[in-house]
Amino acid sequence: MDTISPLSVPPNLARVSTAILPPSENIPSFVLGLDHKSYKTQYSNIYFTRLHELRGNVEERANKRWKNLEGKPILIPRVLEVTKSQLCYVVGTIYMDMPLKPNVMEDIARDHSIPPPPPPNKFHSSDDSVMLEDESGRIRLVGDRVDKARLITGVIIGALGMETTNGDFEVVDICFPEMAPQPLSEGEAAEEDRMDVDVSSDEWIAVISGLDIGALSPSDGQMQMLVEYLTGELGSIDEQISSSQISRLVIAGNSMASLSITGRSEPVPNVEDRKSRRYGQDTSTFSSHPMRALAAHVLDIARAIPIHILPGETDPSGTLMPQQPFPRAIFGQAAKLPTLFCETNPTYLRLGALSESDGYSSIQRTRTLLIHSGQPLNDAFKYLPSRRNTRLSILESTLYWRHMAPTAPDTLWCHPYLDADPFIIRETPDVYIVGGQKHFATKIVEGKNEDDVENMRLKSRCRIVMVPSFARSGTLVLINLRTLDVKCINFGAEGMASGGKELEKLGTSRPPSPIPAEPISSVAQSQGSTGGM
């Protein structure tokens, strides 16, 4: 008689935990106070503040880079004071003069009886001009070095060259601010000396973006599988153990789908109907079901793990950056849970890994995360040709520029700040996460801090991660807080539609789209560039 093998009993799993730590003095707050809600301030103050703060760093790096060149180039304090045929370098802000870029004056002057043309996918064209400006004025930059450089509006650079006979400045070399200093995490030096690291106790952060709840092609099946996986109710014992290592979930924007505009052919309600719905919602043009569905999913997950949710481009939030947190009341019962955190977009998270010893909890290591929902990267991508500039390479460049949103306030709408620019990266984060992207991509970016600063790493090191839309790809990104390794889990089943496409079976890992700037190699895999679970 055949014997039946006993069912495997899952072990008693305890979810790993992390603590939210106070931000360092170099990390700004994106919460707008009453002094930042005035629109009487000119936007030019942001550019002046940005140039004033980054000028000293660029001048210092430029002096170290070019002081031993033949011709002994000198620093010119203002761009309009350059001398013809004299080798020199100047520091200023890049401004891209682009015919395809939106122009508010043309928008005011156009015939408003005609619908406006759709916005272009790219601002870049062959008629673009690169300007360098400061408080004194602008000068046009020319030369092969300018054509090959990755420059967009708002970047602070140092340009080495000389003025030509027609008044242009021919550039032979460019200096960027480079990566900001990075503090040494608590317990990191001691941990590097340890050889007996327990991998099973590693803390992981889960990141998703683009749930698109309320879309015409909903991904309800994928969403339910995601909820069950994060709460430990899906998969085998190994998958439940893996789920127990996830300490937090980050939702990086676009949780809701874009609102569809009612067509002109639909009947317009009469005056009596409008009066009867004066103090209620108009169900013919608005449905609260998507918001209630999101609140229900958030409630299920927040009962198991903490959630940090950011607003995005398609969410019911203000369009000006930085976007302010969602009102907690819209999440219903989940608003009562202490594990729900409504964050700004962008936001910094400083997390500490907890370790238990003799009944006491202590901080084992700290990590700083910089997260936004993708609007700054998507806007910067419009300035550059796609042929040699990928989204991953532009995201990497923002670290070298020390600025996460250089195109604000030119083409990326933001609040007018009087004496601050909160988008400057004053401290290199350990992990830099960007949501709202078409494809998954990741890379380790390293820089060198030439300044001898106490308690600072000799090399700044940052893991950059691009998170794709979950509704279209079914991808959940996991980040190891100890090693900064990254892996992906794809949710779907054979025949399940998502975004008009069919996904593979659950448990199979689809490789991300090929990235020309980051080829997959054995070395990249050892660093955790891509992977499946």
Secondary structure, 3 states (H helix, E strand, C coil): CCCCCCCCCCCCCCCCCEEECCCCCCCCCCCCCHHHCCCCCCCHHHHHHHHHHHHHHHHHHHHHHHCCCCCCCEECCCHHHCCECCCEEEEEEEEEECCCCCCHHHHHHCCCCCCCCCCCCCCCCCCCEEEEECCCCEEEEECHHHHHCCCCCCCEEEEEEEECCCCCEEEEEEECCCCCCCECCCCHHHHHHCCCCCHHHCCEEEEEECCCECCCCCCHHHHHHHHHHHCCCCCCHHHHHHHHCEEEEEEECCCECCCCCCCCCCCCCCHHHHHHCCCCCCCCCCCCHHHHHHHHHHHHHHCCCCEEEECCCCCCCCCCECECCCCHHHHHHHHHCCCEEECCECEEEEEEEEEEECCEEEEEEEEEEEEECCHHHHHHHCCCCCCCCCHHHHHHHHHHHCECCCCCCCCCCECCCCCCCCCECCCCCCEEEEEEECCCEEEEEEEECCCCCCCECCEEEEEEEEEEEHHHHCEEEEEECCCCCEEEEECCCCCCEECCEECCCCCCCCCCCCCCCCCCCHHHHHCCCCCEC
